[in-house]
Amino acid sequence: MDGKGRILDNIFIERLWRNLKYECVYLHAWETGSETKAAIRKWMTFYNHQRPHSALGGRPPAVVYWPRNDKTQTDQQVHKVL
């Protein structure tokens, strides 16, 4: 963190960890670390690609932050490689 918005960054991270714990970790008793890692990876994919977020208008973060279109965004610069 660079100091700017540090408090807000912490709020979002704490909320993510709380959701992970209550929606995934506390509901299961995995035997091995690899099972735990796979389950958390599956939950993170669900959280980012399927789970609706009220702050984003009921859309998942992946839809908002990584739109899938072939057109270049108007605010992006196009660089030609020679």
HTML snippet that shows the backbone in 3Dmol.js (N, CA, C, O; Angstrom):
<script src="https://3Dmol.org/build/3Dmol-min.js"></script>
<div id="view" style="width:600px;height:400px;position:relative"></div>
<script>
const pdb = `
ATOM      1  N   MET A   1       0.839  -1.186   0.000  1.00  0.00           N
ATOM      2  CA  MET A   1       0.000   0.000   0.000  1.00  0.00           C
ATOM      3  C   MET A   1       0.880   1.243   0.000  1.00  0.00           C
ATOM      4  O   MET A   1       1.961   1.264   0.587  1.00  0.00           O
ATOM      5  N   ASP A   2       0.401   2.249  -0.655  1.00  0.00           N
ATOM      6  CA  ASP A   2       1.193   3.467  -0.776  1.00  0.00           C
ATOM      7  C   ASP A   2       0.770   4.552   0.214  1.00  0.00           C
ATOM      8  O   ASP A   2       1.353   5.637   0.207  1.00  0.00           O
ATOM      9  N   GLY A   3      -0.202   4.298   1.044  1.00  0.00           N
ATOM     10  CA  GLY A   3      -0.633   5.292   2.021  1.00  0.00           C
ATOM     11  C   GLY A   3      -1.890   6.015   1.623  1.00  0.00           C
ATOM     12  O   GLY A   3      -2.634   6.479   2.488  1.00  0.00           O
ATOM     13  N   LYS A   4      -2.150   6.124   0.331  1.00  0.00           N
ATOM     14  CA  LYS A   4      -3.367   6.789  -0.129  1.00  0.00           C
ATOM     15  C   LYS A   4      -4.501   5.778  -0.143  1.00  0.00           C
ATOM     16  O   LYS A   4      -4.390   4.724  -0.769  1.00  0.00           O
ATOM     17  N   GLY A   5      -5.598   6.097   0.548  1.00  0.00           N
ATOM     18  CA  GLY A   5      -6.736   5.200   0.585  1.00  0.00           C
ATOM     19  C   GLY A   5      -6.491   3.931   1.372  1.00  0.00           C
ATOM     20  O   GLY A   5      -7.212   2.947   1.204  1.00  0.00           O
ATOM     21  N   ARG A   6      -5.495   3.941   2.219  1.00  0.00           N
ATOM     22  CA  ARG A   6      -5.103   2.750   2.951  1.00  0.00           C
ATOM     23  C   ARG A   6      -6.237   2.202   3.807  1.00  0.00           C
ATOM     24  O   ARG A   6      -6.425   0.988   3.885  1.00  0.00           O
ATOM     25  N   ILE A   7      -6.988   3.083   4.444  1.00  0.00           N
ATOM     26  CA  ILE A   7      -8.085   2.643   5.304  1.00  0.00           C
ATOM     27  C   ILE A   7      -9.158   1.958   4.477  1.00  0.00           C
ATOM     28  O   ILE A   7      -9.668   0.911   4.876  1.00  0.00           O
ATOM     29  N   LEU A   8      -9.506   2.520   3.350  1.00  0.00           N
ATOM     30  CA  LEU A   8     -10.524   1.912   2.500  1.00  0.00           C
ATOM     31  C   LEU A   8     -10.048   0.576   1.933  1.00  0.00           C
ATOM     32  O   LEU A   8     -10.834  -0.366   1.831  1.00  0.00           O
ATOM     33  N   ASP A   9      -8.773   0.486   1.565  1.00  0.00           N
ATOM     34  CA  ASP A   9      -8.239  -0.778   1.078  1.00  0.00           C
ATOM     35  C   ASP A   9      -8.415  -1.857   2.138  1.00  0.00           C
ATOM     36  O   ASP A   9      -8.810  -2.979   1.821  1.00  0.00           O
ATOM     37  N   ASN A  10      -8.131  -1.534   3.370  1.00  0.00           N
ATOM     38  CA  ASN A  10      -8.244  -2.495   4.455  1.00  0.00           C
ATOM     39  C   ASN A  10      -9.689  -2.953   4.644  1.00  0.00           C
ATOM     40  O   ASN A  10      -9.926  -4.129   4.922  1.00  0.00           O
ATOM     41  N   ILE A  11     -10.641  -2.065   4.503  1.00  0.00           N
ATOM     42  CA  ILE A  11     -12.053  -2.420   4.653  1.00  0.00           C
ATOM     43  C   ILE A  11     -12.442  -3.473   3.632  1.00  0.00           C
ATOM     44  O   ILE A  11     -13.099  -4.458   3.971  1.00  0.00           O
ATOM     45  N   PHE A  12     -12.038  -3.271   2.375  1.00  0.00           N
ATOM     46  CA  PHE A  12     -12.401  -4.210   1.321  1.00  0.00           C
ATOM     47  C   PHE A  12     -11.735  -5.565   1.513  1.00  0.00           C
ATOM     48  O   PHE A  12     -12.359  -6.600   1.279  1.00  0.00           O
ATOM     49  N   ILE A  13     -10.489  -5.568   1.932  1.00  0.00           N
ATOM     50  CA  ILE A  13      -9.782  -6.831   2.158  1.00  0.00           C
ATOM     51  C   ILE A  13     -10.392  -7.583   3.339  1.00  0.00           C
ATOM     52  O   ILE A  13     -10.579  -8.797   3.268  1.00  0.00           O
ATOM     53  N   GLU A  14     -10.700  -6.877   4.413  1.00  0.00           N
ATOM     54  CA  GLU A  14     -11.322  -7.521   5.575  1.00  0.00           C
ATOM     55  C   GLU A  14     -12.673  -8.125   5.207  1.00  0.00           C
ATOM     56  O   GLU A  14     -13.012  -9.211   5.676  1.00  0.00           O
ATOM     57  N   ARG A  15     -13.439  -7.441   4.382  1.00  0.00           N
ATOM     58  CA  ARG A  15     -14.736  -7.957   3.947  1.00  0.00           C
ATOM     59  C   ARG A  15     -14.548  -9.212   3.098  1.00  0.00           C
ATOM     60  O   ARG A  15     -15.300 -10.176   3.243  1.00  0.00           O
ATOM     61  N   LEU A  16     -13.555  -9.207   2.219  1.00  0.00           N
ATOM     62  CA  LEU A  16     -13.277 -10.390   1.402  1.00  0.00           C
ATOM     63  C   LEU A  16     -12.912 -11.577   2.282  1.00  0.00           C
ATOM     64  O   LEU A  16     -13.443 -12.671   2.089  1.00  0.00           O
ATOM     65  N   TRP A  17     -12.008 -11.382   3.252  1.00  0.00           N
ATOM     66  CA  TRP A  17     -11.609 -12.476   4.141  1.00  0.00           C
ATOM     67  C   TRP A  17     -12.784 -12.979   4.965  1.00  0.00           C
ATOM     68  O   TRP A  17     -12.923 -14.184   5.172  1.00  0.00           O
ATOM     69  N   ARG A  18     -13.639 -12.064   5.443  1.00  0.00           N
ATOM     70  CA  ARG A  18     -14.809 -12.492   6.208  1.00  0.00           C
ATOM     71  C   ARG A  18     -15.718 -13.372   5.356  1.00  0.00           C
ATOM     72  O   ARG A  18     -16.176 -14.422   5.806  1.00  0.00           O
ATOM     73  N   ASN A  19     -15.975 -12.936   4.121  1.00  0.00           N
ATOM     74  CA  ASN A  19     -16.820 -13.731   3.233  1.00  0.00           C
ATOM     75  C   ASN A  19     -16.196 -15.088   2.947  1.00  0.00           C
ATOM     76  O   ASN A  19     -16.893 -16.102   2.961  1.00  0.00           O
ATOM     77  N   LEU A  20     -14.900 -15.123   2.691  1.00  0.00           N
ATOM     78  CA  LEU A  20     -14.215 -16.386   2.428  1.00  0.00           C
ATOM     79  C   LEU A  20     -14.356 -17.336   3.619  1.00  0.00           C
ATOM     80  O   LEU A  20     -14.654 -18.518   3.445  1.00  0.00           O
ATOM     81  N   LYS A  21     -14.143 -16.821   4.807  1.00  0.00           N
ATOM     82  CA  LYS A  21     -14.225 -17.670   5.990  1.00  0.00           C
ATOM     83  C   LYS A  21     -15.641 -18.216   6.206  1.00  0.00           C
ATOM     84  O   LYS A  21     -15.810 -19.416   6.422  1.00  0.00           O
ATOM     85  N   TYR A  22     -16.648 -17.355   6.150  1.00  0.00           N
ATOM     86  CA  TYR A  22     -18.011 -17.781   6.464  1.00  0.00           C
ATOM     87  C   TYR A  22     -18.678 -18.559   5.340  1.00  0.00           C
ATOM     88  O   TYR A  22     -19.525 -19.408   5.615  1.00  0.00           O
ATOM     89  N   GLU A  23     -18.328 -18.301   4.089  1.00  0.00           N
ATOM     90  CA  GLU A  23     -18.972 -18.975   2.971  1.00  0.00           C
ATOM     91  C   GLU A  23     -18.222 -20.217   2.492  1.00  0.00           C
ATOM     92  O   GLU A  23     -18.781 -21.031   1.757  1.00  0.00           O
ATOM     93  N   CYS A  24     -16.975 -20.365   2.898  1.00  0.00           N
ATOM     94  CA  CYS A  24     -16.186 -21.493   2.388  1.00  0.00           C
ATOM     95  C   CYS A  24     -15.445 -22.246   3.494  1.00  0.00           C
ATOM     96  O   CYS A  24     -15.683 -23.437   3.695  1.00  0.00           O
ATOM     97  N   VAL A  25     -14.570 -21.580   4.197  1.00  0.00           N
ATOM     98  CA  VAL A  25     -13.658 -22.261   5.120  1.00  0.00           C
ATOM     99  C   VAL A  25     -14.383 -22.896   6.306  1.00  0.00           C
ATOM    100  O   VAL A  25     -14.135 -24.058   6.625  1.00  0.00           O
ATOM    101  N   TYR A  26     -15.265 -22.157   6.957  1.00  0.00           N
ATOM    102  CA  TYR A  26     -15.935 -22.679   8.153  1.00  0.00           C
ATOM    103  C   TYR A  26     -16.947 -23.776   7.841  1.00  0.00           C
ATOM    104  O   TYR A  26     -17.386 -24.473   8.755  1.00  0.00           O
ATOM    105  N   LEU A  27     -17.322 -23.946   6.597  1.00  0.00           N
ATOM    106  CA  LEU A  27     -18.322 -24.943   6.221  1.00  0.00           C
ATOM    107  C   LEU A  27     -17.721 -26.305   5.889  1.00  0.00           C
ATOM    108  O   LEU A  27     -18.457 -27.278   5.727  1.00  0.00           O
ATOM    109  N   HIS A  28     -16.407 -26.390   5.787  1.00  0.00           N
ATOM    110  CA  HIS A  28     -15.758 -27.624   5.375  1.00  0.00           C
ATOM    111  C   HIS A  28     -14.612 -27.996   6.314  1.00  0.00           C
ATOM    112  O   HIS A  28     -14.033 -27.148   6.993  1.00  0.00           O
ATOM    113  N   ALA A  29     -14.308 -29.284   6.330  1.00  0.00           N
ATOM    114  CA  ALA A  29     -13.156 -29.770   7.088  1.00  0.00           C
ATOM    115  C   ALA A  29     -12.285 -30.579   6.125  1.00  0.00           C
ATOM    116  O   ALA A  29     -12.449 -31.793   6.003  1.00  0.00           O
ATOM    117  N   TRP A  30     -11.378 -29.915   5.455  1.00  0.00           N
ATOM    118  CA  TRP A  30     -10.542 -30.580   4.467  1.00  0.00           C
ATOM    119  C   TRP A  30      -9.450 -31.375   5.151  1.00  0.00           C
ATOM    120  O   TRP A  30      -9.010 -31.047   6.253  1.00  0.00           O
ATOM    121  N   GLU A  31      -9.026 -32.419   4.480  1.00  0.00           N
ATOM    122  CA  GLU A  31      -7.995 -33.309   5.021  1.00  0.00           C
ATOM    123  C   GLU A  31      -6.591 -32.793   4.724  1.00  0.00           C
ATOM    124  O   GLU A  31      -5.704 -32.881   5.572  1.00  0.00           O
ATOM    125  N   THR A  32      -6.388 -32.258   3.527  1.00  0.00           N
ATOM    126  CA  THR A  32      -5.040 -31.865   3.113  1.00  0.00           C
ATOM    127  C   THR A  32      -5.010 -30.410   2.672  1.00  0.00           C
ATOM    128  O   THR A  32      -6.047 -29.794   2.424  1.00  0.00           O
ATOM    129  N   GLY A  33      -3.819 -29.885   2.582  1.00  0.00           N
ATOM    130  CA  GLY A  33      -3.637 -28.516   2.122  1.00  0.00           C
ATOM    131  C   GLY A  33      -4.020 -28.350   0.657  1.00  0.00           C
ATOM    132  O   GLY A  33      -4.521 -27.297   0.263  1.00  0.00           O
ATOM    133  N   SER A  34      -3.788 -29.388  -0.157  1.00  0.00           N
ATOM    134  CA  SER A  34      -4.136 -29.285  -1.574  1.00  0.00           C
ATOM    135  C   SER A  34      -5.650 -29.241  -1.767  1.00  0.00           C
ATOM    136  O   SER A  34      -6.133 -28.552  -2.664  1.00  0.00           O
ATOM    137  N   GLU A  35      -6.402 -29.963  -0.944  1.00  0.00           N
ATOM    138  CA  GLU A  35      -7.869 -29.883  -0.998  1.00  0.00           C
ATOM    139  C   GLU A  35      -8.336 -28.478  -0.611  1.00  0.00           C
ATOM    140  O   GLU A  35      -9.237 -27.919  -1.236  1.00  0.00           O
ATOM    141  N   THR A  36      -7.719 -27.925   0.413  1.00  0.00           N
ATOM    142  CA  THR A  36      -8.062 -26.579   0.865  1.00  0.00           C
ATOM    143  C   THR A  36      -7.767 -25.554  -0.226  1.00  0.00           C
ATOM    144  O   THR A  36      -8.592 -24.685  -0.507  1.00  0.00           O
ATOM    145  N   LYS A  37      -6.604 -25.658  -0.832  1.00  0.00           N
ATOM    146  CA  LYS A  37      -6.208 -24.726  -1.886  1.00  0.00           C
ATOM    147  C   LYS A  37      -7.170 -24.801  -3.074  1.00  0.00           C
ATOM    148  O   LYS A  37      -7.557 -23.768  -3.620  1.00  0.00           O
ATOM    149  N   ALA A  38      -7.556 -26.010  -3.475  1.00  0.00           N
ATOM    150  CA  ALA A  38      -8.476 -26.185  -4.603  1.00  0.00           C
ATOM    151  C   ALA A  38      -9.851 -25.611  -4.280  1.00  0.00           C
ATOM    152  O   ALA A  38     -10.473 -24.980  -5.134  1.00  0.00           O
ATOM    153  N   ALA A  39     -10.325 -25.822  -3.065  1.00  0.00           N
ATOM    154  CA  ALA A  39     -11.641 -25.315  -2.677  1.00  0.00           C
ATOM    155  C   ALA A  39     -11.649 -23.783  -2.603  1.00  0.00           C
ATOM    156  O   ALA A  39     -12.613 -23.143  -3.023  1.00  0.00           O
ATOM    157  N   ILE A  40     -10.588 -23.208  -2.076  1.00  0.00           N
ATOM    158  CA  ILE A  40     -10.514 -21.745  -1.999  1.00  0.00           C
ATOM    159  C   ILE A  40     -10.395 -21.152  -3.394  1.00  0.00           C
ATOM    160  O   ILE A  40     -10.998 -20.117  -3.677  1.00  0.00           O
ATOM    161  N   ARG A  41      -9.632 -21.789  -4.265  1.00  0.00           N
ATOM    162  CA  ARG A  41      -9.530 -21.318  -5.654  1.00  0.00           C
ATOM    163  C   ARG A  41     -10.907 -21.369  -6.338  1.00  0.00           C
ATOM    164  O   ARG A  41     -11.275 -20.445  -7.064  1.00  0.00           O
ATOM    165  N   LYS A  42     -11.659 -22.445  -6.106  1.00  0.00           N
ATOM    166  CA  LYS A  42     -13.000 -22.574  -6.682  1.00  0.00           C
ATOM    167  C   LYS A  42     -13.920 -21.480  -6.142  1.00  0.00           C
ATOM    168  O   LYS A  42     -14.696 -20.896  -6.898  1.00  0.00           O
ATOM    169  N   TRP A  43     -13.837 -21.199  -4.840  1.00  0.00           N
ATOM    170  CA  TRP A  43     -14.671 -20.155  -4.250  1.00  0.00           C
ATOM    171  C   TRP A  43     -14.299 -18.781  -4.793  1.00  0.00           C
ATOM    172  O   TRP A  43     -15.182 -17.968  -5.068  1.00  0.00           O
ATOM    173  N   MET A  44     -13.003 -18.510  -4.950  1.00  0.00           N
ATOM    174  CA  MET A  44     -12.567 -17.216  -5.482  1.00  0.00           C
ATOM    175  C   MET A  44     -13.052 -17.022  -6.911  1.00  0.00           C
ATOM    176  O   MET A  44     -13.436 -15.915  -7.288  1.00  0.00           O
ATOM    177  N   THR A  45     -13.040 -18.076  -7.703  1.00  0.00           N
ATOM    178  CA  THR A  45     -13.563 -17.995  -9.069  1.00  0.00           C
ATOM    179  C   THR A  45     -15.055 -17.692  -9.030  1.00  0.00           C
ATOM    180  O   THR A  45     -15.536 -16.847  -9.785  1.00  0.00           O
ATOM    181  N   PHE A  46     -15.793 -18.375  -8.155  1.00  0.00           N
ATOM    182  CA  PHE A  46     -17.219 -18.100  -7.990  1.00  0.00           C
ATOM    183  C   PHE A  46     -17.442 -16.651  -7.544  1.00  0.00           C
ATOM    184  O   PHE A  46     -18.306 -15.958  -8.080  1.00  0.00           O
ATOM    185  N   TYR A  47     -16.672 -16.206  -6.577  1.00  0.00           N
ATOM    186  CA  TYR A  47     -16.820 -14.859  -6.025  1.00  0.00           C
ATOM    187  C   TYR A  47     -16.583 -13.789  -7.082  1.00  0.00           C
ATOM    188  O   TYR A  47     -17.287 -12.779  -7.106  1.00  0.00           O
ATOM    189  N   ASN A  48     -15.613 -13.993  -7.946  1.00  0.00           N
ATOM    190  CA  ASN A  48     -15.264 -12.986  -8.949  1.00  0.00           C
ATOM    191  C   ASN A  48     -16.064 -13.078 -10.240  1.00  0.00           C
ATOM    192  O   ASN A  48     -16.211 -12.074 -10.936  1.00  0.00           O
ATOM    193  N   HIS A  49     -16.587 -14.259 -10.582  1.00  0.00           N
ATOM    194  CA  HIS A  49     -17.227 -14.435 -11.878  1.00  0.00           C
ATOM    195  C   HIS A  49     -18.723 -14.706 -11.828  1.00  0.00           C
ATOM    196  O   HIS A  49     -19.398 -14.536 -12.843  1.00  0.00           O
ATOM    197  N   GLN A  50     -19.270 -15.123 -10.683  1.00  0.00           N
ATOM    198  CA  GLN A  50     -20.685 -15.478 -10.629  1.00  0.00           C
ATOM    199  C   GLN A  50     -21.465 -14.764  -9.524  1.00  0.00           C
ATOM    200  O   GLN A  50     -22.623 -14.397  -9.726  1.00  0.00           O
ATOM    201  N   ARG A  51     -20.859 -14.569  -8.386  1.00  0.00           N
ATOM    202  CA  ARG A  51     -21.564 -14.012  -7.228  1.00  0.00           C
ATOM    203  C   ARG A  51     -21.923 -12.548  -7.464  1.00  0.00           C
ATOM    204  O   ARG A  51     -21.041 -11.737  -7.746  1.00  0.00           O
ATOM    205  N   PRO A  52     -23.209 -12.199  -7.353  1.00  0.00           N
ATOM    206  CA  PRO A  52     -23.585 -10.794  -7.549  1.00  0.00           C
ATOM    207  C   PRO A  52     -23.125  -9.925  -6.379  1.00  0.00           C
ATOM    208  O   PRO A  52     -23.186 -10.347  -5.224  1.00  0.00           O
ATOM    209  N   HIS A  53     -22.669  -8.716  -6.680  1.00  0.00           N
ATOM    210  CA  HIS A  53     -22.212  -7.770  -5.673  1.00  0.00           C
ATOM    211  C   HIS A  53     -23.124  -6.549  -5.719  1.00  0.00           C
ATOM    212  O   HIS A  53     -23.296  -5.938  -6.774  1.00  0.00           O
ATOM    213  N   SER A  54     -23.701  -6.199  -4.590  1.00  0.00           N
ATOM    214  CA  SER A  54     -24.650  -5.085  -4.551  1.00  0.00           C
ATOM    215  C   SER A  54     -23.992  -3.756  -4.910  1.00  0.00           C
ATOM    216  O   SER A  54     -24.640  -2.895  -5.506  1.00  0.00           O
ATOM    217  N   ALA A  55     -22.738  -3.572  -4.566  1.00  0.00           N
ATOM    218  CA  ALA A  55     -22.051  -2.321  -4.880  1.00  0.00           C
ATOM    219  C   ALA A  55     -21.800  -2.172  -6.382  1.00  0.00           C
ATOM    220  O   ALA A  55     -21.515  -1.073  -6.859  1.00  0.00           O
ATOM    221  N   LEU A  56     -21.904  -3.263  -7.120  1.00  0.00           N
ATOM    222  CA  LEU A  56     -21.667  -3.234  -8.563  1.00  0.00           C
ATOM    223  C   LEU A  56     -22.970  -3.412  -9.346  1.00  0.00           C
ATOM    224  O   LEU A  56     -22.950  -3.828 -10.504  1.00  0.00           O
ATOM    225  N   GLY A  57     -24.086  -3.100  -8.719  1.00  0.00           N
ATOM    226  CA  GLY A  57     -25.373  -3.201  -9.396  1.00  0.00           C
ATOM    227  C   GLY A  57     -25.829  -4.626  -9.625  1.00  0.00           C
ATOM    228  O   GLY A  57     -26.535  -4.896 -10.597  1.00  0.00           O
ATOM    229  N   GLY A  58     -25.442  -5.545  -8.751  1.00  0.00           N
ATOM    230  CA  GLY A  58     -25.839  -6.943  -8.886  1.00  0.00           C
ATOM    231  C   GLY A  58     -25.008  -7.726  -9.885  1.00  0.00           C
ATOM    232  O   GLY A  58     -25.351  -8.857 -10.228  1.00  0.00           O
ATOM    233  N   ARG A  59     -23.930  -7.142 -10.350  1.00  0.00           N
ATOM    234  CA  ARG A  59     -23.057  -7.828 -11.306  1.00  0.00           C
ATOM    235  C   ARG A  59     -21.802  -8.321 -10.600  1.00  0.00           C
ATOM    236  O   ARG A  59     -21.367  -7.719  -9.618  1.00  0.00           O
ATOM    237  N   PRO A  60     -21.219  -9.405 -11.085  1.00  0.00           N
ATOM    238  CA  PRO A  60     -19.954  -9.872 -10.510  1.00  0.00           C
ATOM    239  C   PRO A  60     -18.798  -8.978 -10.941  1.00  0.00           C
ATOM    240  O   PRO A  60     -18.883  -8.332 -11.986  1.00  0.00           O
ATOM    241  N   PRO A  61     -17.728  -8.926 -10.165  1.00  0.00           N
ATOM    242  CA  PRO A  61     -16.591  -8.057 -10.484  1.00  0.00           C
ATOM    243  C   PRO A  61     -15.974  -8.317 -11.853  1.00  0.00           C
ATOM    244  O   PRO A  61     -15.564  -7.370 -12.525  1.00  0.00           O
ATOM    245  N   ALA A  62     -15.898  -9.557 -12.279  1.00  0.00           N
ATOM    246  CA  ALA A  62     -15.266  -9.857 -13.563  1.00  0.00           C
ATOM    247  C   ALA A  62     -16.011  -9.196 -14.721  1.00  0.00           C
ATOM    248  O   ALA A  62     -15.389  -8.768 -15.693  1.00  0.00           O
ATOM    249  N   VAL A  63     -17.319  -9.111 -14.625  1.00  0.00           N
ATOM    250  CA  VAL A  63     -18.115  -8.483 -15.684  1.00  0.00           C
ATOM    251  C   VAL A  63     -17.864  -6.983 -15.716  1.00  0.00           C
ATOM    252  O   VAL A  63     -17.839  -6.379 -16.789  1.00  0.00           O
ATOM    253  N   VAL A  64     -17.678  -6.386 -14.559  1.00  0.00           N
ATOM    254  CA  VAL A  64     -17.488  -4.942 -14.475  1.00  0.00           C
ATOM    255  C   VAL A  64     -16.070  -4.541 -14.864  1.00  0.00           C
ATOM    256  O   VAL A  64     -15.886  -3.597 -15.632  1.00  0.00           O
ATOM    257  N   TYR A  65     -15.069  -5.242 -14.349  1.00  0.00           N
ATOM    258  CA  TYR A  65     -13.690  -4.818 -14.515  1.00  0.00           C
ATOM    259  C   TYR A  65     -13.007  -5.379 -15.754  1.00  0.00           C
ATOM    260  O   TYR A  65     -12.063  -4.771 -16.258  1.00  0.00           O
ATOM    261  N   TRP A  66     -13.458  -6.513 -16.252  1.00  0.00           N
ATOM    262  CA  TRP A  66     -12.851  -7.105 -17.436  1.00  0.00           C
ATOM    263  C   TRP A  66     -13.926  -7.403 -18.471  1.00  0.00           C
ATOM    264  O   TRP A  66     -14.260  -8.566 -18.703  1.00  0.00           O
ATOM    265  N   PRO A  67     -14.475  -6.355 -19.100  1.00  0.00           N
ATOM    266  CA  PRO A  67     -15.519  -6.607 -20.098  1.00  0.00           C
ATOM    267  C   PRO A  67     -14.950  -7.392 -21.274  1.00  0.00           C
ATOM    268  O   PRO A  67     -13.818  -7.170 -21.704  1.00  0.00           O
ATOM    269  N   ARG A  68     -15.750  -8.301 -21.775  1.00  0.00           N
ATOM    270  CA  ARG A  68     -15.304  -9.153 -22.880  1.00  0.00           C
ATOM    271  C   ARG A  68     -15.828  -8.595 -24.195  1.00  0.00           C
ATOM    272  O   ARG A  68     -16.924  -8.932 -24.642  1.00  0.00           O
ATOM    273  N   ASN A  69     -15.038  -7.756 -24.785  1.00  0.00           N
ATOM    274  CA  ASN A  69     -15.364  -7.265 -26.112  1.00  0.00           C
ATOM    275  C   ASN A  69     -14.081  -7.132 -26.911  1.00  0.00           C
ATOM    276  O   ASN A  69     -13.000  -6.961 -26.348  1.00  0.00           O
ATOM    277  N   ASP A  70     -14.208  -7.211 -28.212  1.00  0.00           N
ATOM    278  CA  ASP A  70     -13.038  -7.164 -29.072  1.00  0.00           C
ATOM    279  C   ASP A  70     -12.605  -5.744 -29.391  1.00  0.00           C
ATOM    280  O   ASP A  70     -11.500  -5.530 -29.888  1.00  0.00           O
ATOM    281  N   LYS A  71     -13.455  -4.777 -29.112  1.00  0.00           N
ATOM    282  CA  LYS A  71     -13.125  -3.396 -29.412  1.00  0.00           C
ATOM    283  C   LYS A  71     -12.220  -2.823 -28.328  1.00  0.00           C
ATOM    284  O   LYS A  71     -12.333  -3.184 -27.156  1.00  0.00           O
ATOM    285  N   THR A  72     -11.338  -1.942 -28.722  1.00  0.00           N
ATOM    286  CA  THR A  72     -10.455  -1.274 -27.773  1.00  0.00           C
ATOM    287  C   THR A  72     -11.248  -0.211 -27.016  1.00  0.00           C
ATOM    288  O   THR A  72     -12.026   0.530 -27.617  1.00  0.00           O
ATOM    289  N   GLN A  73     -11.055  -0.136 -25.719  1.00  0.00           N
ATOM    290  CA  GLN A  73     -11.719   0.873 -24.920  1.00  0.00           C
ATOM    291  C   GLN A  73     -11.307   2.252 -25.400  1.00  0.00           C
ATOM    292  O   GLN A  73     -10.179   2.432 -25.858  1.00  0.00           O
ATOM    293  N   THR A  74     -12.194   3.221 -25.305  1.00  0.00           N
ATOM    294  CA  THR A  74     -11.887   4.564 -25.780  1.00  0.00           C
ATOM    295  C   THR A  74     -10.807   5.240 -24.947  1.00  0.00           C
ATOM    296  O   THR A  74     -10.118   6.128 -25.449  1.00  0.00           O
ATOM    297  N   ASP A  75     -10.643   4.844 -23.693  1.00  0.00           N
ATOM    298  CA  ASP A  75      -9.635   5.473 -22.852  1.00  0.00           C
ATOM    299  C   ASP A  75      -8.291   4.746 -22.899  1.00  0.00           C
ATOM    300  O   ASP A  75      -7.343   5.166 -22.236  1.00  0.00           O
ATOM    301  N   GLN A  76      -8.199   3.674 -23.665  1.00  0.00           N
ATOM    302  CA  GLN A  76      -6.942   2.947 -23.778  1.00  0.00           C
ATOM    303  C   GLN A  76      -6.166   3.442 -24.989  1.00  0.00           C
ATOM    304  O   GLN A  76      -6.747   3.838 -26.000  1.00  0.00           O
ATOM    305  N   GLN A  77      -4.870   3.414 -24.871  1.00  0.00           N
ATOM    306  CA  GLN A  77      -4.014   3.804 -25.989  1.00  0.00           C
ATOM    307  C   GLN A  77      -3.595   2.547 -26.748  1.00  0.00           C
ATOM    308  O   GLN A  77      -3.340   1.498 -26.156  1.00  0.00           O
ATOM    309  N   VAL A  78      -3.531   2.680 -28.049  1.00  0.00           N
ATOM    310  CA  VAL A  78      -3.092   1.569 -28.885  1.00  0.00           C
ATOM    311  C   VAL A  78      -1.651   1.840 -29.295  1.00  0.00           C
ATOM    312  O   VAL A  78      -1.342   2.907 -29.826  1.00  0.00           O
ATOM    313  N   HIS A  79      -0.769   0.875 -29.049  1.00  0.00           N
ATOM    314  CA  HIS A  79       0.645   1.008 -29.394  1.00  0.00           C
ATOM    315  C   HIS A  79       0.963   0.029 -30.514  1.00  0.00           C
ATOM    316  O   HIS A  79       0.592  -1.144 -30.460  1.00  0.00           O
ATOM    317  N   LYS A  80       1.635   0.515 -31.499  1.00  0.00           N
ATOM    318  CA  LYS A  80       2.033  -0.311 -32.630  1.00  0.00           C
ATOM    319  C   LYS A  80       3.454  -0.800 -32.397  1.00  0.00           C
ATOM    320  O   LYS A  80       4.354  -0.007 -32.121  1.00  0.00           O
ATOM    321  N   VAL A  81       3.651  -2.101 -32.508  1.00  0.00           N
ATOM    322  CA  VAL A  81       4.962  -2.690 -32.321  1.00  0.00           C
ATOM    323  C   VAL A  81       5.609  -2.834 -33.683  1.00  0.00           C
ATOM    324  O   VAL A  81       5.026  -3.419 -34.595  1.00  0.00           O
ATOM    325  N   LEU A  82       6.809  -2.304 -33.822  1.00  0.00           N
ATOM    326  CA  LEU A  82       7.520  -2.370 -35.106  1.00  0.00           C
ATOM    327  C   LEU A  82       8.512  -3.489 -35.124  1.00  0.00           C
ATOM    328  O   LEU A  82       9.198  -3.690 -36.127  1.00  0.00           O
TER     329      LEU A  82
END
`;
const viewer = $3Dmol.createViewer("view");
viewer.addModel(pdb, "pdb");
viewer.setStyle({}, {cartoon: {color: "spectrum"}});
viewer.zoomTo();
viewer.render();
</script>
